Amino acid sequence: MIGIKYSVIRKIAFCILPVILFSCKYENRIVERGAIFVANLDSTCTSEFKYSNLYRKVMAIALDNKEVMLVEISKMLVYKDRLYLLDRKSQGVYAFQKDGRFVRKFGNLGAGPDEYVNCRDFAINSDAGEIYVYDMVKHRIHKYDIISGSYKESIQVDKSIDIDYITYNSGYLYAAQTSNRSEKKEEVYYLLYRIDIESGRKTAQWLDAASYNKGWNDELMHGNIFYNIKEDEDLFVLGLMDTVMCIKKAEILPFLAIESERLVQKEDILEEEQIPTSNPRVRSKRMMSLLTRLSAQNKYYQIFNVFEHNSMLYFNCMGRISYFVQYDEKRRTTSTYSRMTDDVLFQMIPDHFQLPIFLSTDKTGVYYYVPNENLSELKYFIEENNISEEVVNRESVKKLDDDSNPVILYYEYKD
């Protein structure tokens, strides 16, 4: 455990002990992993990370828009030869072939037994060949056959918790609650729950927000919070957590601890910001105030876009800017970068360009996407010969217009 701050060790030990003593109803013990990884963000800071250090080529995937028009890609999962996309704005989960051909939509908006009012998130049960669509309004999970798209059944999720995100791992559904919308001060707010996939009942809970989220009781600007890195092994991190947790075969264990003199502390959260509220206006105002304050102080907070390749862990960390971090799991060394340069997509780097947005990974690469509103800029760079001639399907991007779907960019690992 050399190099781990006492506060990190104390936090893990503190949270395990009460769980063991008082978990009469739910099995919610955090398994000790031994010497967890520790990324010290102050150890090495370098100005630039080049994509060519990690990727050897990029392929553009233009998504078919003849039958469906996407507004945004909120989440993506890869299963066999298909891409499964969530669009929270158009309220749907869609399947595409890896070449961009549309396959189907799962379910529809409506009040029927097989329909959803709000399509908040989805998960894939690869064991049963099912896709689960979570309706946040009705607290229901709809099950569909992942190949045919046919509806199977729905389950009512435990209404004692307000979950926002879900994932499937080794026979269980795991759900994250990103904000405490209850104003009962005596209630303990947990970040992670395990849900029985047959009954919808909560069977376990971990990570109380007071200890693991610095007392912050509300959501931040989340994209992904679950990251699959190996078969039956998912990482979990959200909000102000400084420890990345691992979900593996019904166990929750610490995976990576973050160290830095600039790391956000519980003392950085104002007392009034720690009081739960259901008022959306107050919650929004608090979040913007917190983010503005942490940015002005150049504090490190919010770990996101986590993926692993060849014993290297990569992730972003917010500060005044978004930092990119590379952690060597064998050497136990950390490199922090203040800038990322996409020299795989570009042969001539433009002065200003919005980097593609991280989506997901598979064994051979990483998926990013370019939103609809940035397609004209991407086409402009192709016309100006900024985009590399080596980009696979480069010419397909030229044919896109304002009515096109977002473009997925698949970056293939060098080895």
ABEGO torsion letter per residue (X at the ends): XBGBBAAAAAAAAAAAAAAAAABAABBABBBBAEBBBBBBAAABBBABBBAAAABABBBBBBBBAAABBBABBABBBBBEABBBBBBAAAGBBBBBBAAGBBABBBEBBEABAABBABBABBBBBAAAGBBBBBBAAAGBBBBBBAAAGBBABBBBBBAABBBABBBBBGGBBBBBBABBABABAABBBBABBBBBAAAGBBABBBGBAAAAAGGBABBBBBBBABBBABBGBBBBBBEABABBBBBBGGBBBBABBBBBAABBBAAABBAAAABBBABAAAAAAAAAAAAAAAAAAGBBBGBBGBBBBGGBBBBBBBBABBBBBBBBAAAGBBBBBABBBBAAABABBBABBBBBBBABBBAABBBBBBBAAAAAAAAAAAAAGABBAABBGAAAAAABBAABBBBBBBBBBAX
